[in-house]
């Protein structure tokens, strides 16, 4: 009789809140956040409304400094 070990997969919330495993990984994630913020700022008002944001919120996110990472990176 063989035994099987079942490992539990992390939930989506756990995956999103994990810290990067190194400086390079952290920098790559900060760069991704920076690019996402710029794309958000470039969206039209119509597209922002579609995702539930205002122009003010998008501009505010775009002005966030790179060393202020999104909450999932903390």
Secondary structure, 3 states (H helix, E strand, C coil): CCCCCCCCCCCHHHHHCCCCCCHHHHHHHHHHHHHHHHHHHHCCHHHHHHCCCCHHHHHHHHCCCCCCCCHHHC
